[in-house]
Amino acid sequence: GAAAVHHERALSTYDARGRKFLTPTCRLGKMLEGIDEARFAKASHAYGKAKDVPNFLRGLLARTDKARGEALFNLSSAICHQGTLYTATSLAVPHLLEIVASPKAKGRADILRLLADIVTLDDHERFLLGYPGRLPSDLPASFAKAIKAVWAGSEVVTGLLADKDAHVRSAAAFLLAWMPKSNAPAVAAALAKEKDETVKASLTLALGYLDPKASFELGGKTIALKTAAALATSTVKKGEIDDEARALIVAAAKKRSLKVGGLPFVGGDLASFAVQVLAALPDSAVDLIGAVEAGGSSSMFAANVVVRKLFEEKKGKPSPRGRPVERRDKEDERILAELPVKLADLDPKQRRFLDALMKLDDFDRSLSDALGERGLPPAKALL
């Protein structure tokens, strides 16, 4: 496929010419000398045999940002491809831990995020409401072995909580959120000493997953830190939060943007994080309507949640999607007339939601289908 072709082209940078700039003078001392080329040659990754992985690993020590970035892209797409792990993944993990443990290595925060992708199967957002901390019994052997290899690096990762680089500390906290709960004391100790507000937010969120008895101060200096504390409180209490914590989460969800640079959770988008937490709470429809009205990065997700909370499923008539809102033809009028739900019969909360939908640029397929299944206008042009 196209992805394989792209990967093969990318490989040429390292297969044909890589060793030119991956000479010992470009490496950090004796790092990665323990790579077993023969073992990798027998292992596999997303594109076949993993004989190229050692060179990708060495590429992480290259002199230029561009070369290191290409190496990381090639490595991650090979050993953690769309949530799939391979026999080469567990072989690569100890070498990744070796690199992040060296203060002289560059790009360590990105490597820590790759390790987090391995542990969460490239989708940490599905664990925002709580991480189980144990592996499913039906997990494929290659997956389990790779994840356990990351978990075995707990001592290395907790040590990075005291690193001089704030980005490394924040990324280490993010990775620890998806590691054994025995790391909770180290995270709590680091949080008590940390001065950087972004790193404190990352440590706070991580501790929420690691310590079921943790409590958090909601009066932080910044909105980001206050929101992180409220979100962590929600994680610990499984959604049974007090009014103060809920108010902070609602306020974050209604913001058009609440991006925190250097915060790995949900790409630093605390508004999106807040919307996903609210989606799991009871009686949150009105709050989520506010998120739709805000028109922020998570407004579509919020709309998909609200329509399922406010309306019972019915079989509506499908309609074309994506036509300009100012145009409504006779076919549209016919479709509206045949819908089982009449707009005039909606309660104020439901009408407010449909009004909020007008602020969206368009409906994604999931929202359109959900509206149609509930007998509502499934296209913006019909509202």
N, C-alpha and C positions, 0 to 999 in steps of 0.2 A: 504494500500500500504506500500512500504518499508519505506517511510517517517513517516507514522503513527506508524509503529513498532518501528522505531528509537526513535520517540518522547515518546512512552510509556515506553521504557527502560530508557530514560533520566529522565522521571518523577519519577521513583523509587527512585532516589537520594533524591528527596524532599518529595514524598508521604510517603515513608516507613521510611527514616532515616533523612530527612531534618530537622526536628524540634530539632534534637540532637545538631546541631551546629547553629541553628537559635534561640537560647535562648536569653533572654533580654541582657545578658552580651555581646553578639556579635552584638548588634544593637546600633544605635546612639541615645541615649536618648529615647525620646518618638516618634521617627519618625515612620511613617506608622501605628500608632495606630488607625488612622481613617479609615482603610480598612474595608469595609462592606462585610464580607464573604458571607452573604446571597444574596446580589446583584450579586456578581460574580458567585455564584452557579446557578443563573437563566440565566446569560449571556452565550454567546457561543464564541468559537474561532475556529481556523482551525481544531482542532481535537475533537471537541465536546463541552461539558459543561466546563465552565471556572472556576470551583471550585479550580483548582490548581494554578491559576494566583496569588492569594495572597501570596502563598509560594514562587513563582518565584520572586515576588517583594521583599519579605524579604531576599531572597537569594542574592540580589544585595548589601546587607549590611553585607554579610558574611565576615569572617576574611581573608580568603585566596583568592589569585587571581584566582585560579582554580575554587573554588566554585562560585565566582562571575561571572566568565566567563561562567560556565555551566548554571547559572541562567539566564544570559542575552541571551544566545543562545536559551534556552527553551522558554523564554518569547517572544523574537522577532519572532521565528518561529511560535508561537501560535497566536500572535495578529497582526502581519504584515507579512502574509505568501504569498510570491510571488506577492506582490502588492495588496493583498486583506485585507481589514480591517473588523473588527467584532464588535459586541456589547460590547465585553470585552475590545476592544481597547480604547474606550473613557473613560471607567471606570479606566483603568490603567494609562492614561496620567497624571491626577493630582498627582498621587503618584510618577511618574517618575520626574515630575517637582519639587516635594517636595525633592526628593533625590538630584537632581543636584543643588538645591539652598543651600545645606549644604556644607560648605567648608571642613567638616570633612569626607564626603563620598568619597569613592574611585571609580575609573572607570567612573567618570562623563562625560568625553569626549565621551566615547562609548555610554552612555545613550543619550547624545545629538544627536549623529548620528542616533540612533534608532528613536528619535523623528523626525528627518529630513526624515528618510525613511517613516514614517507614513504620513507626509505631502506630500511627492512626490510619494507616492505609490511605494516605493522601487525602484525608477528609476529617480534620479535627472538629469541624462544625457539628457533626452528628453527635459529638460527645459534650456539647456545650452545657447540657442539663445534668451531666454527671458521667464520669469515666469509671467503668467497672473495676479496673485495676487487676483484672485476671483475663486469661485467654479463653475464648470459647472452645469447647471440646472438639468441635468439628472443624477447627481452623486447619488449613493445609499445613503439612510439616514444614515446608519452606518458609511459610509466613511465620509460624511460631518460632522457628529457629532464628530468623532475622530479628524479630521483636525481642526475643530473650537476649540476643547479642547486644542490642541497644541497652536493655535493662541492666545488663552486666556492667555497663559503664557508669553506673550511678555515682561512684566515687569521683570519677573524672568530671562528670557534669556538675555535681554539687560543689566541687572545687572551683568551678568557673563562676560561681555566684560571688566570688571575691575578686574577679578579674578586673583589671584597670579599665577595660573597654566596656562602656555602658551597654552597647549593642550586644556584646557577648553575654553580659549578665542577664539582660532581658530575654535573649534567645534561650539561654540555659534554663531560666525559670519556666519558659514556655514548654521546653522539652520535658522538664521534670513533672509538669502537670499530667503527663501521660505515662509516667513511670511508677514504680512501686510506692505505695503510701508510706513505706518506711523512710522515705526522703523528706517527709513533712517537717521534722525538727530542723533540718538544715535550711529549708526554705523559710521557716518561721524566724530562725536566727538571722538569716540574711535580711529579711524584711525589717527586723528591729534596728538594723544598722544602716540600711540603705538610705541615701540622701537624694538620689535622682528620682524625680517624680514618675517618669515613664517606667523605670525599672521597678519602682515600688508598686505600680499598677500591675505589672506583669507578675511579680511575686505574689501579690494579693490574689489575683485570679488563680494562679497555680495552687496556692494554699487552700483555696476553696474546694479544689478537687482532691487534695491529698489528706486533709484533716477534717473529719466529720464533726469535730468538736470546736473548730476554730470560730472565733468571733472577730468582727472587723469594725474599726472606727469609721463612721460615716461622715465625719467632719473634716475630711482632707482639705488641703489647700487649693486643689484644682478640681474642676468639674470631672476631669478624666479619673482622678483618684477616687473621688466620691462615688462615681458611677461604678468603677471597678469594685469598690468595697460592697456596694449594693448588689452587684451581680454575683460576687463571691458568697455573700450572705444567702442569696437565693439558691445557689448551688448546695451549700451546706444544709439549708433547711428544706430542701426539696420543694421550693415554691411557697412554703408557709412562712411568708415574711411579714414584718410589721409595716405600718403605714409609711414610715419614713423611708425605708429601703425601697418600697414599691414606688413611692413618689419620685425618687431619684431615677429609677428604671424607666418610668413613664416619661419623665422629662427628657431622658436621653433618646428614647424611641421617637419622640416628636421633633427632635432636632433634624434639620435638613442635612446636617453633616456634623459628625463628632469623630473625626479622624485623629488618631494619635500616632505620629511618626515614631517608628522604632518599637511599636507594640505588635507582637506577632499574632496575637489572638484575633481571629476574623479580619486579618489584614489591618489591624488597628482601628477598625470601624466599630466603635462602641455603640453607635446608634443601631446598627444591624444586630449586634450582640443582644442589645436590649429588646429589640423586636422579637427575636427568636425566643428569649426567655418569657416575654409576655404571652407569646403564642401558647405556651404550655400552662399558663395560669388560668384559673377559672374567672369568669366575669371580667374578661379583659377586652371584650369587643369594642367598647367605647374608646378605650385607650388606644387600641390599634387603629381605629378610624382616624384618630388624631395623627398617627404615623402616616397614614395614607394621605391625609390632607397636607402634611408637611412636604410631601413630594421628594423625600430624601432617597438615599440609595436603597433603602429597604421597603419602599412604599409598595412595590409590586408584591413582595413576599407578604407584607401585612395584609394587602387586599385579598390574597389567596386564603389567608387564615380567617379573616373576618367573614367572608361570604359563606364559609363552612360553619361558622359559629352562629350566624344570624338567620340563615335560611335552611329549611329542610329540603332534602333532595327530591326533585320531581323531574319528570322528563319534559324538558322544554324543546322547542323547535330550533334546530341549528340555523345559524345565520352567517353570512360572509363577515370576515373580520377585516379591520384595518382601513376602512373607508373614512374619508374626512368627516369630522363631526358635523360640519355645517350642511352636509348634503343628506337628505333623506328622500328616497323616491317611493313610488307606490308599492314596490315589493317590500320595502322596509315597513311601511304602514300595515301591509297584510300580515307580515311576520309578527308585528307587535300585537295586532288584534287577536292572533291565535295563541299568544303566550298564556299559559295557565295562571300566571301571577300578574295581576293588574297593578300598575304603579300607584293608582289612587288608593289601593287597599293596604299599602305598606304603613308601618308605624313610623314615628319620627326618627327613631334610631336607624331603621333600614333605609329610609329616604336620605338621611344624612350620609350614609355610606355610599349610596348610588351617586349623590352629588359629589362626593369626594373622588369617585372614580373618574370624573371628568377632568381631574387634574393630572391624571396619568397620560403619558405620551401615547400609549396604546395598551392593549391587553395582551399578555402572553397567552400561549395556548392553554396552559393550566387554568388561568383565570377565566378565559372565555368558555372553556368546557364546564367549569364549575358553575358559572352563571347559567349556562344553557341547561344543565342538569337540574337546576332549581327553578326552571321556568322563568328566568329573568333574561333581559336583553343581553345577548352574548357578544355584542359588538358595541364599541364606543359610539358609532354612528346612530345607534338605536336608542341611546339614552336621552 
